[in-house]
Amino acid sequence: MLQQVPQGRVTQHIWNESEIYPETEREYLVYVPAQYSASKPAALMVFQDGLRHADPNGNLRATTVMDNLIANGEMPVTLGIFINPGRFKDQGLKEKPRNRSVEYDSLGDTYARFLLEEIIPKVEKSYSISDDPKMRGIAGGSSGGICAWTVCWEKPQSFRKALIWVGTFVDIRGGHNYPPMIRKMEKKPIRAYLLAGQNDLDNKYGNWPLGNKQMAAALNYSDYDYHFHYGKCFHGSKAAGAKLPEMMRWLWRDWKK
């Protein structure tokens, strides 16, 4: 008889008091694994487009992946913050969040500060989270993927693990500049898993497969700790869902050391 995997608890929240992104509101979920104890600070994973990642009926089902990996000792006891991009307060609940591109595609430290100054302190009022940057990761797909990289790039003293699927490393708000920046600037202590595919987008902003190949080549040139999975996927979450356990396992592979 198979032993049942302990399931974490998920609670839903609204953040509508942002000073960094004023006039926005957003939903976010907090995942607390069954093994969590307030006496020991937990690791942290932040997921952009969070409700999509946490959807138990979706392709990604990230909370189930975390349940399994934590139970197997393949990642530490880890809190998850599954956060959506901001919608303006005059938007309906079913409208696409209009602030998503500003938050996710923009270079610079604004979104990282939003997490570090507003969201994480809010969660820390209820839970103990490690401040060791090696125990903090961030994940996302498409624009949420480049956002994950940007947070680590801007704040490696706070986040050092990036999980990126079909990342938008093209010229929407400057993301195409990352490969030369990685090559020219001093190496940063970031670990990254990139997933991309040959059938991804090709439009006026750029070519997504090429952008991800350029990122991987730059990471290789500068001797980063990275893994690049290049397949046949389109611009969606199906391939990432199939690979998510492997991606998370790789990202946290040496957490016990």
FENHUCOR-V407773 format. One record per run of one state. SS is the DSSP state (~ for helix, > for strand, _ for the rest). FROM is the first residue (numbers start at 0). TO is the last residue. If there is no record, write none. Layout:
# FENHUCOR-V407773
ss->SS from->FROM to->TO
ss->SS from->FROM to->TO
This chain:
# FENHUCOR-V407773
ss->_ from->0 to->7
ss->> from->8 to->14
ss->_ from->15 to->22
ss->> from->23 to->31
ss->_ from->32 to->40
ss->> from->41 to->47
ss->_ from->48 to->48
ss->~ from->49 to->53
ss->_ from->54 to->60
ss->~ from->61 to->70
ss->_ from->71 to->76
ss->> from->77 to->82
ss->_ from->83 to->85
ss->> from->86 to->87
ss->_ from->88 to->98
ss->~ from->99 to->104
ss->_ from->105 to->108
ss->~ from->109 to->123
ss->_ from->124 to->127
ss->> from->128 to->128
ss->_ from->129 to->131
ss->~ from->132 to->134
ss->> from->135 to->140
ss->_ from->141 to->141
ss->~ from->142 to->153
ss->_ from->154 to->159
ss->> from->160 to->164
ss->_ from->165 to->173
ss->~ from->174 to->183
ss->_ from->184 to->189
ss->> from->190 to->196
ss->_ from->197 to->200
ss->> from->201 to->202
ss->_ from->203 to->204
ss->> from->205 to->206
ss->~ from->207 to->220
ss->_ from->221 to->223
ss->> from->224 to->230
ss->_ from->231 to->236
ss->~ from->237 to->250
ss->_ from->251 to->256
